[in-house]
Amino acid sequence: MGATTPTLVSISSPGDVGIAPPNPNDIAALAAEIQTSVDALLTANPDINKVILLAHMQQIAIEEQLATLLRNVDVVMAGGSNTLLADSTDRLRQGDIVEGAYPILKTGADGNPVAVINTEGNYKYVGRLVVDFDANGVIIPESINPNISGAYATDDRGVTDVGGTPDPQIVAITNSLRQVITNLDSNFFAVSEVFLNETRGDVRTQETNLGNLTADANLALAKQSDPNVVISIKNGGGIRDNIGQLTTPPGATEPIKLPPAGNPLSGKPEGGISQPDIQNALRFIDTPTTKLLTSL
């Protein structure tokens, strides 16, 4: 089953698409909407006894609530919050921090266990859940082996960890793209002595230096058309990535924030801000990217 956030009407432009429940804060009503679809699925397919809910609620706390309110749902795959769930055996990328167990186990409205899973976004990890079910289609939590299930970094070692081998066609495409990106990376616009912060929990809740920079860039370009413009308001959801480095020294529990790294292949200096840095940070909307490039 699939469900997306009922806040869709306020965070996008869905047109005539019907959205329920009308109050996006009513989680019980949201659960009732989903339950109706689950019940219809099981009624039409009496041979099915395992249900996975693909949810995109933007906040994993909502998916956790739903897991406790639904019946006959076994796994909730959360989405939109970029919450990095992992277990103690998982190897994380440099600078990343575990935000919860993989999986989060809840008890559904029917008294059965429900597994909630999620990983970081931007294809940085692949989540893997291997679980057994009993004869009634109920998950067996004790069957989840942390050495098998969890978050796998999408790098060479991650491929090896899951027993895979790189596909030659994908390797060839990757190598071709690497050269294209290197060429783009040679087009740099400025040098920063500080980390430009787009950490999701920061940019969506408070002032950040990258948020200020992009808003100021918008304002500077707007003033070229109309000198009377006095303010630029930036949507934090349109800023998608840091410009800089997050690294966790050995023995540390929190990452340190560093300016952007240089790239000898492209000639970008240490602290350099290149075209890919900006386009990646503002990749949801092309126009602000152009504005920031122009401003820098």
Sequence and secondary structure as in RCSB ss.txt:
>XXXX:A:sequence
MGATTPTLVSISSPGDVGIAPPNPNDIAALAAEIQTSVDALLTANPDINKVILLAHMQQIAIEEQLATLLRNVDV
VMAGGSNTLLADSTDRLRQGDIVEGAYPILKTGADGNPVAVINTEGNYKYVGRLVVDFDANGVIIPESINPNISG
AYATDDRGVTDVGGTPDPQIVAITNSLRQVITNLDSNFFAVSEVFLNETRGDVRTQETNLGNLTADANLALAKQS
DPNVVISIKNGGGIRDNIGQLTTPPGATEPIKLPPAGNPLSGKPEGGISQPDIQNALRFIDTPTTKLLTSL
>XXXX:A:secstr
 EEE TTHHHHS  TT   S SSTT HHHHHHHHHHHHHHHHHH TT    EEEEE SSHHHHHHHHHH SS  E
EE  SS   B  TT    TT    B SSEEEE TTS EEEEE   STTSEEEE   EE TTS EEGGG  TTTSE
EEESSHHHHHHTT    HHHHHHHHHHHHHHHHHHT EEEE SS B   HHHHTTS  HHHHHHHHHHHHHHHHH
 TT       GGG    BSEEE  TT SS EEE    BTTTTB TTEEEHHHHHHHTTT HHHHHHHHHH 
